[in-house]
Amino acid sequence: MRNKGQLYYLIGPSGGGKDSLINYVRNRLNRNSPIFFAHRYITRAPEAKGENHVALSREEFLQRLEKGFFAMHWHSYGCYYGIGIEIDHWLSKGCQVLVNGSRSYLPKAQQRYPDLKVILIEVSLEVLKHRLEARGRETPDQIQVRLERNNQMNNALVNMPYAVINNDGALDKAGEMLIQHLLRHRR
């Protein structure tokens, strides 16, 4: 029997650069890397830039949910998000799995995966506001709601153990910190 793998649960605000960091790590690690990247299934159309996700209609998502195809799932900002049950197979084979998670779903994720390691991508409100404006997906009112929610969500994490990576600056600096963290905690 192989060793149980390790689940890394990456969290942070929308616009904080999680997708960019995941892409950076994916491109920097070689094919023999022990890290597997879980795609998210989302009821949002694919974007030219941004997250490499599997786009589903609401009906497709709900059908997959009913059939038990998601290890984790949540609803946020009008979209459904899911992480496929394939991660359970990867973990059973001793793989390290990186998931782009949700701060609000974290307590449920910890119930299902008590040994998961949480990594918080942190950005200042000024940088976050600029990034949200630059991507052009939200109205100014929606951006304000996201900024307020970011403060609330981070306050809820106070008593939980997690690693913090600041992503205010250059992508390669935060990306290298994420790689070091992932490789340092290999089982």
Helices and strands as residue ranges (DSSP letters): E 6-11, H 18-28, E 35-37, E 40-42, E 54-55, H 58-66, E 70-76, E 79-84, H 86-92, E 96-100, H 106-112, E 117-122, H 125-135, H 140-156, E 163-166, H 171-184
